[in-house]
Amino acid sequence: MGDPTPDPRWYVIERPGGVDMLRPVNESDSCLVEQAKGALMLRYGVGSRESLAVLERWSLEAGVPVRDVADALVTGICLGRVTAETDGMVRWLEQRLRGGISDLREDGEEGEGLAPGEGAAVPAVPAPARTPAGPRQWRYHSAVHAARVLRSR
């Protein structure tokens, strides 16, 4: 049998040894990923597929499931609920959100899927540290507010 074609109800969670591992996404995971995609769509002015590609890329770079990246983005950044366990991931995501997403295009060309003026390569950001930190208060009231604030920086 050939490789399974990803269904919209499935998300890539890890690629150990270059082999894609897919798992069904329960409804709460799916809603969380959709909310994170919406925040990225607002922030970068991209479509649904591009925002999912960003989540998948960040998931691979951080070595965590897409659901964890989406949770840190929605709960940690947009809602401001940061715990000791998510602090490292939230800080890492904030650094990524301040840059562009041109790393989506493997050929490095400026083009579709990018917001105007975001064709420059994003500097490498180290993966999030797993060290717990104290509680931190965030000032974002919604995904829209977070996207606007991070865009202005």
MARSETOR-592739 format. One record per residue: residue number from 1; residue in one letter; x, z, y of N, C-alpha, C, CB in turn. Coordinates in steps of 0.2 Angstrom, whole numbers, padded with zeros to 4 digits. Each point is the difference from the previous one (the first is absolute). Glycine has a CB too. Layout:
<pts>
{pt NUM; 'A'; {X; Z; Y}; {X; Z; Y}; {X; Z; Y}; {X; Z; Y}}
...
</pts>
This chain:
<pts>
{pt 1; 'M'; {0004; 0000; -0006}; {-0004; 0000; 0006}; {0004; 0000; 0006}; {-0009; 0006; -0006}}
{pt 2; 'G'; {0007; -0009; 0011}; {0004; 0000; 0007}; {-0001; 0006; 0004}; {-0002; -0012; 0000}}
{pt 3; 'D'; {0004; 0012; 0005}; {0000; 0006; 0005}; {-0007; 0001; 0002}; {0012; -0001; 0004}}
{pt 4; 'P'; {-0015; 0007; -0003}; {-0007; 0000; 0002}; {0000; -0001; 0008}; {-0003; 0008; -0009}}
{pt 5; 'T'; {-0003; -0012; 0011}; {-0001; -0001; 0007}; {-0003; 0006; 0003}; {-0001; -0012; -0002}}
{pt 6; 'P'; {0005; 0015; 0007}; {-0003; 0006; 0003}; {-0007; -0001; 0003}; {0011; 0003; 0003}}
{pt 7; 'D'; {-0015; 0001; -0005}; {-0007; 0000; 0002}; {-0001; 0005; 0007}; {-0004; -0002; -0012}}
{pt 8; 'P'; {0000; 0000; 0016}; {-0001; 0004; 0006}; {0000; 0008; -0001}; {-0005; -0010; 0006}}
{pt 9; 'R'; {0002; 0012; -0012}; {-0001; 0007; -0001}; {0007; 0003; -0003}; {-0012; -0002; -0002}}
{pt 10; 'W'; {0017; -0002; 0002}; {0007; 0002; -0003}; {0005; 0000; 0005}; {-0003; -0004; -0011}}
{pt 11; 'Y'; {0008; 0009; 0011}; {0005; -0001; 0005}; {0007; 0002; -0004}; {-0008; 0004; 0010}}
{pt 12; 'V'; {0013; -0008; -0008}; {0007; 0002; -0003}; {0002; 0007; 0003}; {0003; -0013; 0000}}
{pt 13; 'I'; {-0001; 0017; -0005}; {0002; 0006; 0002}; {0008; 0001; -0001}; {-0012; 0004; -0004}}
{pt 14; 'E'; {0015; -0007; -0001}; {0007; 0000; 0000}; {0002; -0006; -0004}; {0000; 0013; 0000}}
{pt 15; 'R'; {0007; -0014; 0000}; {0003; -0006; -0003}; {0006; 0002; -0003}; {-0005; -0008; 0008}}
{pt 16; 'P'; {0005; 0012; -0014}; {0006; 0002; -0003}; {0003; -0005; -0004}; {-0004; 0011; -0001}}
{pt 17; 'G'; {0010; -0013; 0002}; {0004; -0005; -0004}; {-0003; -0007; 0002}; {0002; 0008; -0009}}
{pt 18; 'G'; {-0005; -0009; 0015}; {-0003; -0006; 0001}; {-0007; -0002; -0003}; {0012; -0004; 0002}}
{pt 19; 'V'; {-0015; 0009; -0006}; {-0006; -0002; -0003}; {-0005; 0004; 0004}; {0005; -0001; -0011}}
{pt 20; 'D'; {-0010; -0003; 0013}; {-0006; 0003; 0004}; {-0004; 0004; -0005}; {0000; -0010; 0008}}
{pt 21; 'M'; {-0002; 0016; -0005}; {-0004; 0004; -0004}; {-0007; 0001; 0005}; {0010; 0006; -0006}}
{pt 22; 'L'; {-0015; -0008; 0003}; {-0007; 0001; 0004}; {-0004; 0005; -0003}; {0001; -0012; 0003}}
{pt 23; 'R'; {-0005; 0015; 0001}; {-0005; 0005; -0002}; {-0006; -0001; 0004}; {0009; 0008; -0003}}
{pt 24; 'P'; {-0015; -0006; -0001}; {-0006; -0001; 0004}; {0000; 0006; 0006}; {-0006; -0005; -0011}}
{pt 25; 'V'; {0003; 0003; 0016}; {0000; 0004; 0006}; {-0007; 0003; 0000}; {0008; -0006; 0007}}
{pt 26; 'N'; {-0009; 0013; -0007}; {-0006; 0003; 0000}; {-0003; -0001; 0007}; {0003; 0009; -0009}}
{pt 27; 'E'; {-0009; -0007; 0010}; {-0003; -0002; 0007}; {0003; 0004; 0006}; {-0011; -0002; -0007}}
{pt 28; 'S'; {0013; 0008; 0006}; {0003; 0003; 0005}; {0007; -0003; 0002}; {-0006; 0011; -0003}}
{pt 29; 'D'; {0010; -0013; -0002}; {0006; -0003; 0001}; {-0001; -0007; 0004}; {0005; 0005; -0010}}
{pt 30; 'S'; {-0010; -0008; 0008}; {-0002; -0007; 0003}; {-0002; 0001; 0007}; {-0003; -0004; -0011}}
{pt 31; 'C'; {-0001; 0009; 0013}; {-0002; 0001; 0007}; {0006; 0002; 0004}; {-0011; 0004; -0004}}
{pt 32; 'L'; {0015; 0000; 0001}; {0006; 0003; 0004}; {0005; -0006; 0002}; {-0001; 0011; -0006}}
{pt 33; 'V'; {0002; -0016; 0001}; {0004; -0006; 0001}; {-0003; -0004; 0005}; {0004; 0001; -0012}}
{pt 34; 'E'; {-0011; -0002; 0012}; {-0003; -0004; 0004}; {0000; 0003; 0008}; {-0008; -0004; -0009}}
{pt 35; 'Q'; {0008; 0010; 0009}; {0001; 0003; 0007}; {0007; -0001; 0002}; {-0009; 0009; -0002}}
{pt 36; 'A'; {0014; -0008; -0002}; {0007; -0001; 0002}; {0001; -0008; 0002}; {0004; 0010; -0007}}
{pt 37; 'K'; {-0007; -0014; 0003}; {0000; -0007; 0002}; {-0003; -0002; 0007}; {0000; -0003; -0012}}
{pt 38; 'G'; {-0005; 0007; 0013}; {-0004; -0001; 0007}; {0005; 0002; 0006}; {-0011; 0001; -0006}}
{pt 39; 'A'; {0014; 0005; 0004}; {0005; 0003; 0006}; {0005; -0005; 0001}; {-0003; 0011; -0003}}
{pt 40; 'L'; {0006; -0014; -0003}; {0006; -0005; 0001}; {-0003; -0007; 0003}; {0006; 0005; -0010}}
{pt 41; 'M'; {-0012; -0007; 0009}; {-0003; -0006; 0003}; {-0001; 0002; 0008}; {-0006; -0003; -0011}}
{pt 42; 'L'; {0004; 0008; 0013}; {0000; 0002; 0007}; {0007; 0000; 0003}; {-0011; 0007; -0002}}
{pt 43; 'R'; {0015; -0004; -0001}; {0007; 0001; 0003}; {0004; -0006; 0001}; {0000; 0011; -0006}}
{pt 44; 'Y'; {0000; -0015; 0000}; {0004; -0007; 0001}; {-0004; -0006; 0001}; {0007; 0006; -0008}}
{pt 45; 'G'; {-0014; -0006; 0008}; {-0004; -0006; 0001}; {0001; -0005; -0006}; {0001; 0002; 0012}}
{pt 46; 'V'; {-0001; 0001; -0018}; {0000; -0004; -0006}; {-0006; 0000; -0004}; {0013; 0002; 0000}}
{pt 47; 'G'; {-0013; -0006; -0005}; {-0006; 0000; -0004}; {0000; 0005; -0006}; {-0001; -0012; 0003}}
{pt 48; 'S'; {-0004; 0012; -0007}; {0000; 0005; -0006}; {0005; -0001; -0005}; {-0012; 0000; 0002}}
{pt 49; 'R'; {0014; -0006; -0004}; {0005; -0001; -0005}; {0007; 0002; 0003}; {-0007; -0010; -0004}}
{pt 50; 'E'; {0008; 0008; 0010}; {0007; 0002; 0003}; {0001; 0008; 0001}; {0000; -0011; 0006}}
{pt 51; 'S'; {-0006; 0014; -0005}; {0000; 0007; 0001}; {0001; 0004; -0007}; {-0007; -0001; 0010}}
{pt 52; 'L'; {0004; -0002; -0015}; {0002; 0002; -0007}; {0007; -0001; -0002}; {-0012; -0002; -0003}}
{pt 53; 'A'; {0014; -0004; 0005}; {0007; -0002; -0002}; {0005; 0005; 0003}; {-0003; -0012; -0001}}
{pt 54; 'V'; {0001; 0015; 0008}; {0005; 0005; 0003}; {-0001; 0006; -0004}; {-0002; -0005; 0011}}
{pt 55; 'L'; {-0004; 0007; -0013}; {0000; 0006; -0004}; {0004; 0000; -0006}; {-0012; 0002; 0005}}
{pt 56; 'E'; {0011; -0008; -0009}; {0004; -0001; -0006}; {0008; 0000; 0001}; {-0010; -0006; -0004}}
{pt 57; 'R'; {0012; 0003; 0010}; {0007; 0000; 0001}; {0002; 0007; 0002}; {-0001; -0012; 0004}}
{pt 58; 'W'; {-0002; 0016; 0000}; {0002; 0007; 0001}; {0000; 0004; -0006}; {-0005; -0001; 0012}}
{pt 59; 'S'; {0000; 0000; -0016}; {-0001; 0004; -0006}; {0007; -0001; -0005}; {-0013; -0001; 0001}}
{pt 60; 'L'; {0015; -0006; -0001}; {0006; -0001; -0004}; {0006; 0003; 0003}; {-0005; -0011; -0004}}
{pt 61; 'E'; {0006; 0010; 0011}; {0005; 0003; 0003}; {0001; 0008; 0000}; {-0001; -0010; 0008}}
{pt 62; 'A'; {-0005; 0013; -0008}; {0000; 0007; 0000}; {0000; 0003; -0008}; {-0006; 0000; 0011}}
{pt 63; 'G'; {0004; -0004; -0015}; {0000; 0002; -0007}; {-0006; 0004; -0002}; {0013; -0001; 0000}}
{pt 64; 'V'; {-0018; 0000; 0003}; {-0006; 0004; -0001}; {-0006; -0005; -0001}; {0004; 0010; 0007}}
{pt 65; 'P'; {-0010; -0008; -0010}; {-0005; -0005; -0001}; {-0003; -0001; 0007}; {-0003; 0005; -0011}}
{pt 66; 'V'; {-0001; -0011; 0011}; {-0003; -0003; 0006}; {-0005; 0006; 0003}; {0001; -0012; -0004}}
{pt 67; 'R'; {-0004; 0015; -0001}; {-0005; 0005; 0002}; {0003; 0006; 0004}; {-0007; -0003; -0010}}
{pt 68; 'D'; {0013; 0005; 0008}; {0004; 0005; 0004}; {0001; -0003; 0007}; {0005; 0005; -0011}}
{pt 69; 'V'; {-0002; -0011; 0012}; {0001; -0003; 0006}; {-0006; 0000; 0005}; {0009; -0007; -0005}}
{pt 70; 'A'; {-0015; 0005; 0002}; {-0006; -0001; 0003}; {-0002; 0007; 0002}; {-0003; -0010; -0006}}
{pt 71; 'D'; {0003; 0015; 0002}; {-0002; 0007; 0002}; {0004; 0003; 0005}; {-0003; 0002; -0012}}
{pt 72; 'A'; {0010; -0003; 0012}; {0004; 0002; 0006}; {-0002; -0003; 0006}; {0010; 0002; -0008}}
{pt 73; 'L'; {-0011; -0009; 0008}; {-0002; -0003; 0006}; {-0007; 0002; 0003}; {0006; -0010; -0004}}
{pt 74; 'V'; {-0011; 0010; 0000}; {-0007; 0002; 0002}; {0000; 0008; 0001}; {-0005; -0010; -0006}}
{pt 75; 'T'; {0007; 0014; 0002}; {-0001; 0007; 0001}; {0005; 0003; 0004}; {-0005; 0001; -0011}}
{pt 76; 'G'; {0012; -0003; 0010}; {0005; 0003; 0004}; {0001; -0003; 0007}; {0005; 0002; -0011}}
{pt 77; 'I'; {-0006; -0008; 0012}; {0001; -0003; 0006}; {-0006; -0001; 0004}; {0010; -0006; -0004}}
{pt 78; 'C'; {-0015; 0003; 0001}; {-0006; -0001; 0004}; {-0004; 0006; 0001}; {-0001; -0011; -0005}}
{pt 79; 'L'; {0000; 0016; 0000}; {-0004; 0006; 0001}; {0004; 0006; 0002}; {-0007; -0005; -0009}}
{pt 80; 'G'; {0014; 0004; 0008}; {0004; 0006; 0002}; {0001; 0006; -0004}; {-0003; -0004; 0011}}
{pt 81; 'R'; {0001; 0003; -0018}; {0000; 0005; -0005}; {0006; -0001; -0004}; {-0012; 0001; 0000}}
{pt 82; 'V'; {0018; 0002; 0003}; {0006; 0000; -0004}; {0002; 0006; -0003}; {0004; -0008; 0008}}
{pt 83; 'T'; {-0003; 0008; -0015}; {0002; 0005; -0004}; {0008; 0000; -0001}; {-0012; 0000; -0006}}
{pt 84; 'A'; {0014; 0005; 0003}; {0008; 0001; -0001}; {0002; -0006; -0005}; {0000; 0012; 0002}}
{pt 85; 'E'; {-0005; -0014; -0007}; {0002; -0005; -0005}; {0000; -0007; 0004}; {-0006; 0007; -0009}}
{pt 86; 'T'; {0001; -0008; 0014}; {0000; -0007; 0003}; {0004; -0001; 0006}; {-0011; 0000; -0005}}
{pt 87; 'D'; {0014; 0006; 0007}; {0004; -0001; 0007}; {0005; -0005; 0000}; {-0002; 0012; 0001}}
{pt 88; 'G'; {0006; -0013; -0007}; {0005; -0005; 0000}; {-0002; -0007; 0000}; {0007; 0008; -0006}}
{pt 89; 'M'; {-0013; -0009; 0002}; {-0003; -0006; 0000}; {-0003; -0002; 0007}; {-0002; 0001; -0013}}
{pt 90; 'V'; {-0001; 0003; 0016}; {-0003; -0001; 0006}; {0005; -0002; 0005}; {-0009; 0008; -0002}}
{pt 91; 'R'; {0015; -0004; 0003}; {0005; -0002; 0004}; {0003; -0007; -0001}; {0003; 0012; 0001}}
{pt 92; 'W'; {-0002; -0013; -0007}; {0002; -0007; -0002}; {-0005; -0005; 0002}; {0006; 0005; -0010}}
{pt 93; 'L'; {-0012; -0004; 0009}; {-0005; -0005; 0002}; {0000; -0001; 0007}; {-0007; 0003; -0010}}
{pt 94; 'E'; {0008; 0002; 0014}; {0000; 0000; 0007}; {0005; -0005; 0003}; {-0005; 0012; 0001}}
{pt 95; 'Q'; {0011; -0011; -0004}; {0006; -0005; 0001}; {-0002; -0007; -0001}; {0008; 0010; -0002}}
{pt 96; 'R'; {-0011; -0011; -0004}; {-0002; -0007; -0002}; {-0005; -0003; 0005}; {0002; 0003; -0012}}
{pt 97; 'L'; {-0007; 0001; 0014}; {-0005; -0002; 0004}; {0002; -0002; 0007}; {-0008; 0007; -0007}}
{pt 98; 'R'; {0014; -0004; 0009}; {0002; -0002; 0007}; {0004; -0006; 0000}; {0001; 0012; 0002}}
{pt 99; 'G'; {0000; -0015; -0008}; {0004; -0006; -0001}; {-0005; -0006; -0001}; {0010; 0006; -0004}}
{pt 100; 'G'; {-0008; -0012; 0003}; {-0004; -0005; -0002}; {-0001; -0001; -0008}; {0004; -0006; 0011}}
{pt 101; 'I'; {-0008; 0001; -0013}; {0000; -0001; -0007}; {0002; -0006; -0002}; {-0010; 0007; 0000}}
{pt 102; 'S'; {0015; -0010; 0003}; {0003; -0007; -0002}; {0003; 0000; -0006}; {0002; -0002; 0012}}
{pt 103; 'D'; {0000; 0008; -0015}; {0002; 0001; -0007}; {-0004; -0003; -0005}; {0007; 0010; 0004}}
{pt 104; 'L'; {-0013; -0011; -0002}; {-0005; -0003; -0005}; {0002; -0007; -0002}; {-0009; 0007; 0005}}
{pt 105; 'R'; {0012; -0011; -0001}; {0002; -0007; -0001}; {0007; 0000; -0003}; {-0008; -0004; 0009}}
{pt 106; 'E'; {0008; 0003; -0015}; {0007; 0000; -0003}; {0005; -0005; 0002}; {-0006; 0004; -0010}}
{pt 107; 'D'; {0003; -0010; 0013}; {0005; -0005; 0003}; {0002; 0002; 0007}; {-0006; -0009; -0007}}
{pt 108; 'G'; {0004; 0014; 0010}; {0002; 0003; 0006}; {-0003; -0004; 0006}; {0010; 0004; -0006}}
{pt 109; 'E'; {-0014; -0009; 0005}; {-0003; -0004; 0005}; {-0005; 0003; 0004}; {0003; -0010; -0006}}
{pt 110; 'E'; {-0004; 0009; 0012}; {-0005; 0002; 0004}; {-0006; -0004; -0002}; {0007; 0005; 0010}}
{pt 111; 'G'; {-0013; -0002; -0010}; {-0006; -0004; -0002}; {-0006; 0004; -0001}; {0008; -0009; -0005}}
{pt 112; 'E'; {-0012; 0006; 0000}; {-0007; 0003; -0001}; {0001; 0007; -0002}; {-0005; -0012; -0003}}
{pt 113; 'G'; {0000; 0016; 0004}; {-0001; 0007; -0002}; {0004; 0004; 0005}; {-0001; -0004; -0012}}
{pt 114; 'L'; {0004; 0002; 0017}; {0003; 0004; 0005}; {-0003; 0000; 0007}; {0011; -0002; -0006}}
{pt 115; 'A'; {-0011; 0008; 0009}; {-0003; 0001; 0006}; {0005; -0004; 0005}; {-0006; 0011; -0003}}
{pt 116; 'P'; {0004; -0013; 0009}; {0004; -0003; 0005}; {0006; 0004; 0002}; {-0009; -0007; 0004}}
{pt 117; 'G'; {0015; 0004; -0004}; {0006; 0004; 0002}; {0003; 0005; -0006}; {-0005; -0001; 0012}}
{pt 118; 'E'; {0002; 0000; -0018}; {0003; 0005; -0005}; {0003; -0004; -0005}; {-0009; 0008; 0002}}
{pt 119; 'G'; {0013; -0013; -0001}; {0004; -0004; -0004}; {0007; 0003; -0002}; {-0006; -0010; 0004}}
{pt 120; 'A'; {0008; 0015; 0000}; {0007; 0002; -0002}; {0000; 0004; -0006}; {0002; 0000; 0012}}
{pt 121; 'A'; {0004; 0000; -0015}; {0000; 0004; -0006}; {0000; 0008; 0001}; {0007; -0009; -0005}}
{pt 122; 'V'; {-0010; 0012; 0001}; {0000; 0008; 0000}; {0006; 0003; -0002}; {-0013; -0001; -0001}}
{pt 123; 'P'; {0016; 0005; 0004}; {0006; 0004; -0003}; {-0002; 0004; -0006}; {0005; 0000; 0012}}
{pt 124; 'A'; {0000; 0000; -0016}; {-0002; 0004; -0006}; {-0001; 0008; 0001}; {0007; -0008; -0006}}
{pt 125; 'V'; {-0012; 0010; 0004}; {-0002; 0007; 0001}; {0001; 0004; -0007}; {-0008; -0003; 0010}}
{pt 126; 'P'; {0012; 0008; -0010}; {0001; 0003; -0007}; {-0007; 0003; -0002}; {0012; 0003; 0003}}
{pt 127; 'A'; {-0012; -0003; -0010}; {-0006; 0003; -0003}; {-0001; 0007; 0002}; {0002; -0008; -0010}}
{pt 128; 'P'; {-0008; 0010; 0010}; {-0002; 0007; 0002}; {0003; 0005; -0004}; {-0011; -0004; 0004}}
{pt 129; 'A'; {0014; 0010; -0001}; {0003; 0005; -0004}; {-0006; 0005; -0003}; {0010; 0000; 0008}}
{pt 130; 'R'; {-0008; 0003; -0013}; {-0005; 0004; -0004}; {0000; 0007; 0002}; {0000; -0008; -0009}}
{pt 131; 'T'; {0003; 0010; 0015}; {0001; 0007; 0002}; {-0006; 0002; 0004}; {0012; -0001; 0001}}
{pt 132; 'P'; {-0015; 0007; -0003}; {-0006; 0003; 0003}; {0002; 0002; 0007}; {-0005; 0003; -0011}}
{pt 133; 'A'; {0001; -0004; 0016}; {0001; 0003; 0007}; {-0006; 0004; 0002}; {0007; -0010; 0003}}
{pt 134; 'G'; {-0007; 0013; 0002}; {-0005; 0004; 0003}; {-0006; -0004; 0002}; {0008; 0008; 0004}}
{pt 135; 'P'; {-0014; -0005; -0003}; {-0006; -0004; 0002}; {0001; -0003; 0007}; {-0007; 0008; -0006}}
{pt 136; 'R'; {0004; -0014; 0007}; {0001; -0004; 0006}; {-0006; -0002; 0002}; {0011; -0004; -0003}}
{pt 137; 'Q'; {-0013; 0004; 0010}; {-0006; -0002; 0003}; {0001; -0007; 0002}; {-0003; 0012; 0003}}
{pt 138; 'W'; {-0002; -0016; -0004}; {0000; -0007; 0002}; {-0005; -0001; 0005}; {0005; -0004; -0011}}
{pt 139; 'R'; {-0004; -0001; 0015}; {-0005; -0001; 0006}; {-0005; -0006; -0001}; {0009; 0005; 0007}}
{pt 140; 'Y'; {-0009; -0008; -0013}; {-0004; -0006; -0001}; {-0007; 0002; -0002}; {0010; -0007; -0003}}
{pt 141; 'H'; {-0015; 0004; 0006}; {-0007; 0002; -0001}; {-0003; -0005; -0005}; {-0001; 0006; 0011}}
{pt 142; 'S'; {0004; -0012; -0012}; {-0003; -0005; -0004}; {0005; -0005; -0002}; {-0012; 0002; 0005}}
{pt 143; 'A'; {0011; -0007; -0009}; {0004; -0005; -0002}; {0001; -0005; 0007}; {-0004; 0001; -0012}}
{pt 144; 'V'; {-0001; -0002; 0015}; {0000; -0004; 0006}; {0005; 0004; 0005}; {-0012; -0005; -0002}}
{pt 145; 'H'; {0011; 0011; 0003}; {0004; 0004; 0005}; {0008; -0001; -0002}; {-0010; 0008; 0003}}
{pt 146; 'A'; {0011; -0007; -0009}; {0007; 0000; -0003}; {0003; -0007; 0001}; {-0003; 0009; -0008}}
{pt 147; 'A'; {-0001; -0014; 0007}; {0002; -0007; 0001}; {0002; -0001; 0007}; {-0007; -0004; -0010}}
{pt 148; 'R'; {0003; 0006; 0014}; {0001; -0001; 0008}; {0006; 0004; 0002}; {-0012; -0002; 0002}}
{pt 149; 'V'; {0013; 0008; -0004}; {0005; 0004; 0002}; {0007; -0003; -0003}; {-0007; 0010; 0001}}
{pt 150; 'L'; {0007; -0011; -0007}; {0006; -0003; -0003}; {0002; -0007; 0003}; {-0002; 0007; -0010}}
{pt 151; 'R'; {-0003; -0011; 0012}; {0002; -0006; 0002}; {0003; 0000; 0007}; {-0010; -0004; -0006}}
{pt 152; 'S'; {0008; 0010; 0010}; {0002; 0000; 0007}; {0007; 0003; 0000}; {-0011; 0002; 0004}}
{pt 153; 'R'; {0014; 0001; -0009}; {0007; 0003; 0000}; {0005; -0005; -0001}; {-0005; 0010; -0005}}
</pts>
